């Protein structure tokens, strides 16, 4: 995961590869894959099915985000409500909190 962390209006976010388009051409989009089923996460419905099978529970506390928690850990996965805003930082967050359960691949 490369990029620059930007702090703006009290929020820290990762700007991935700033200026990379000018230097390297178009960047490849990444996708999240559940390797045991070889299923690509193409929607939150698919992701929710995989996560609930792994012991994650859906939280309904914040209407701005789609959130999952695992009662056996302190982990919380927060995702934007709109799947089109699902970015690499969300993919890596899911991977870190679910070791050996997901892979990141280049989109076809």
N, C-alpha and C positions, 0 to 999 in steps of 0.2 A: 504494500500500500504506500504510494508516494504522493506527495503533494505538499501544500502549505496550509498550516492551521491559521485561520483568520478569526479574529475576535471583533465582533461588530454588534452594537446595541445589546451588550450583555450576553451574547450567544457565541460560542466557539463552534466553528464548523471546518471541515476539511475541504479545501479546494484542490481537487485532484489534478495533477500535472498542469499547473498554470502555464500557458504558452505552448503547450505540447503540440497543439494543432498546427501552429505555425512552423514548428521545427520538424515534426515527424509525420505530418499528414493526419488523417483521421485515426482516432484511437479505437481499439476494439472494445465493444461492450462486453461486460462479464455477466454470466448467469450463475445462479445457485442451483446445484444439482444434488439430489438425494441418491448417493451411489448404490445403496442396496436395492433400490427399485429402478435406478437409472432415470428417475423422474426429474424433469426440469421444473423449477418453481416459476410458473407463468402467471400465477394469481395468488391473492391472499387466501383463497379457499384451499388451494393446493398446499400452501405453506401451513395453514392452520391444521389441516389434516395430519401432516407429518409431525408437527410440533406436539399436538395433543397425543399422538401415539407414543411420543417420547416423554410424556409426563408433564408437559407444559399446560397451563390453564390460561384461558382468556380472561383479561381484566377489563372491566367496563367503567373504571373510575374516571378516566379522562376522555371526553368525547372528541378531543382533537387528534388522538393517536390510537392506533391499534396496538394493544399491549398484551404481552404474555409473561407469566411468572411461573416459577417452579418452586413448589413449597419446600423442597429439600435443599434449596440453595437461596442465596440472596439475589440471584440474577433476575433482571427485568429486561425484556426486549421491547423497545418502543419503536414503532414504525409509523410513517406518515399514512394518513387515511387513504390517500390516493396512491394506488400501486404504481402509477407512472412516475412518482417521486421516489420510488424505491431505488436507492443508489448503492454503490460499492461499499460505502461505510456501513450500511445496514446489513449487507451480505456478510461482511467480515465480523460484525457484531454477533450475528447468528452463529457463524462458524466458531468463534472463540468460546461461546457459551454452550456449544454442542460439539465438543471435539470428536472427530472420527465419524460424524453423522452426515456431514455435508462436504461438497467440493465446489470450488469455483472454477469455471471453465470459460473460455472465450465463446461468445455467441456465434452461432453458425450464420 
